[in-house]
Amino acid sequence: MTAHIAHDTLVEDVAGVVEGVPGVAFLKPGLAARLRSAWSGPAAGPGAGRPPAAGIRLTPGPEGWHVDVQVVASRRDRTVDVTRAVRDAVQAHLAALSPGGPPARVTVTVTGLV
């Protein structure tokens, strides 16, 4: 069940997969990203150039991973096509990380359109 990969690393991997799906504008920003002021400087440390993936929640379970993805989609694309593509991409990515394991349950919510 991809236990050898750290949870935060797996969240970032899944975020990268989701952001690469056509029709996804961006992941839903978290509260911290919304409250961050223009005056605050960049964070220091590893992964500092990238905001945290607030739109991804991974929960391990006995039946495999449950992944909750919240995205903002492009108005140019059909929302149902974007959600299906995100679900399929995340399931394929996690299946490649743990071949033969139980399939991931992926829930995709479109929280907005741009």
N, C-alpha and C positions, 0 to 999 in steps of 0.2 A: 504494500500500500504506500509506496514512495516514502517510506519512513526515513530513508537515508538522506532525503532532501529537507532542509530546514523549512519550516512553515512560511516564514517571511520570503524566502527565496522562491518558494512555490507560488505564493501570491503574486510576486513580481513577474514570474514566468507566465502565469495565466493572464495577468494584466497586459503583458506584451502581446500575447496571442489575441486577446480581445481587441486591443487597439489596432491590430493589423487587419481586422475584418472590414471589408468594404461596407460603407454605410454607417459605421460607428464614428461619431464625431469625437467623443471622449468618454471616459469613465465618469460617473457621477462624482462630483467633488464632495469631499467630506466637510464637516463643520470647520475644522482647522484651516483648510484651504480657503473657505469663505471668509473667515475672520482675519486671516493674515493681512496685515496692512502693507501698503506700498513702501513704507519706510523700513520694514524689517529686512535685514540682510539675508543672504543665502545661508542655509544651514551648512554646518561643517560635518565632515565624516563621510564614510562610504555611502554611496547612493544618495548623496546630498543634492545632486543635480536634478533628481526626479522627485516629484511630489509622491506621497504615499498613495497606494492604490485603495482609496476608500470605497470604490465601487465594487470591490471583490471581497467576498467572505467565503472562506473555506472551512469546512467542518468535517473532520474525519469521523467515520462511523464503521460499524461492523459490516455494513453492506457496501462500503466504499465511501468515496468523498461526496459530500453535498456541497455544491458550489452555487452561491447566490451572486449574480452579476447584475449590476445596475449601470446602464449606459444612457447617454444622450445620443440620439440618432440623427442622421441627416434627413431633411425633408425630401430630398431628391429620391430617396430609396423607400421602397415599401417596408414598413415597420415589421411586418410578419417575416419578410425575407431576411431582414437584419437579425431578428431574434433567432431564427432557425440557424443562420450561418454562425452566429456566436455560440449557440449551444453545440452545434456539430464540431466547431473548431476546438472548443474547450474539452469536449469529450474525447476527441481524437488525440489531443495533446496529453491528457492524463492517461489515456490508454497506452500511448507510446512510452510513458514513464514507468508504467507497471503492467507489462503485458501479462495476460492471463488473470489479472485481478478483476474484481467486480467493477462494472461500469459506473462512472460518476453520474450522480443525479445533478443536473444543471438547470437552474431556474434563472431566466433572463427577464429583467424588467426594464422597459424603456421609460425613463423618468422625464424625458423631454425631447423636443425636436428643435433643431437649428437649421 
